[in-house]
Amino acid sequence: MAVLKVIEVMANSNKSWEDAAKNAVKHAAKSVKNIRSVYLKEQTANVEGENLVDYRVNVKITFEVD
């Protein structure tokens, strides 16, 4: 039986929400091993004029505990 744990991470990107989610996983992987999945909980963006300039995500990352 595996024991799984979930952490919540916020990340951003100036490219896209997908890139922000990748940044969240990449950052979490520096200190957490055995990442199994990511759940995109919330998406927001900053707007300047008519353009989206900063994409932000709040994700839940699930990993297996050794």
C-alpha positions in Angstrom: 0.0 0.0 0.0 1.3 3.4 -0.9 1.1 6.5 1.2 0.4 9.7 -0.7 0.7 13.3 0.4 -0.7 16.5 -1.2 0.9 19.9 -1.1 -0.4 23.2 -2.5 2.0 25.3 -4.6 1.5 28.7 -6.3 3.6 29.6 -9.4 3.6 32.1 -12.2 4.8 32.5 -15.8 4.8 35.3 -18.3 4.0 32.8 -21.1 0.9 30.7 -20.1 -1.0 28.9 -17.4 0.5 25.6 -18.7 4.0 27.0 -18.3 3.1 28.2 -14.8 1.9 24.7 -13.8 5.2 23.3 -15.2 7.1 25.8 -13.1 5.2 24.7 -10.0 6.1 21.1 -10.6 9.7 21.9 -11.4 10.1 24.0 -8.2 8.4 21.3 -6.0 10.6 18.6 -7.5 13.6 20.3 -6.0 12.6 19.2 -2.5 9.9 16.6 -3.1 10.5 13.2 -4.8 8.1 10.7 -6.3 5.6 13.3 -7.7 2.6 11.4 -9.1 0.1 14.0 -10.3 -0.8 17.7 -10.3 -4.3 19.2 -10.0 -4.8 22.6 -11.3 -7.0 24.3 -8.6 -7.0 27.9 -9.7 -5.9 30.2 -12.5 -5.5 33.9 -12.5 -3.8 36.5 -14.6 -2.6 40.1 -14.5 -3.7 42.4 -17.3 -2.0 45.5 -18.7 -4.1 47.3 -21.3 -5.6 44.6 -23.4 -2.9 42.0 -22.7 -2.5 39.2 -20.2 1.0 39.7 -18.8 1.4 37.3 -15.9 -0.2 33.9 -15.5 -0.6 32.5 -12.1 -1.7 29.0 -10.9 -2.5 27.4 -7.6 -1.9 23.6 -7.9 -2.1 20.6 -5.7 0.8 18.2 -6.2 0.5 14.6 -5.1 3.5 12.6 -4.2 4.3 9.2 -2.8 6.0 9.1 0.7 8.8 6.5 1.1 
